[in-house]
């Protein structure tokens, strides 16, 4: 996961910093590069008001983010194609790569069951503190 400290860094007098504006453009580029993010011509808006509940045109999402900022705890863009990876699973993969834990980890990442994936996506929408992401 990239350094996303730009998403929540305060700036003087309420003005947006250049790194924030560039980061928002990067977010829009990332999101629009994944076709499954589009629903009815729109993408989920992760601004403080919409909180990934509304699908809007990418230009409108950009304006929302520039004016309202990102919703709390959205460093991992789980609703836009990034995969949430808990610290525990990272340890299982790194420390126990030949153990049964890593086999379970690999089996848990099998994306062939669409109903299972929908439930996992819904669970991700309710995650509070996201520790690490993969894109």
Secondary structure as GFF3:
##gff-version 3
##sequence-region A 1 135
A	DSSP	three_ten_helix	5	7	.	.	.	ID=ss1
A	DSSP	three_ten_helix	12	14	.	.	.	ID=ss2
A	DSSP	alpha_helix	18	32	.	.	.	ID=ss3
A	DSSP	three_ten_helix	35	37	.	.	.	ID=ss4
A	DSSP	beta_strand	43	44	.	.	.	ID=ss5
A	DSSP	beta_strand	55	56	.	.	.	ID=ss6
A	DSSP	alpha_helix	58	68	.	.	.	ID=ss7
A	DSSP	three_ten_helix	78	80	.	.	.	ID=ss8
A	DSSP	beta_strand	83	84	.	.	.	ID=ss9
A	DSSP	alpha_helix	87	95	.	.	.	ID=ss10
A	DSSP	alpha_helix	100	108	.	.	.	ID=ss11
A	DSSP	alpha_helix	114	125	.	.	.	ID=ss12
A	DSSP	beta_strand	133	134	.	.	.	ID=ss13
###
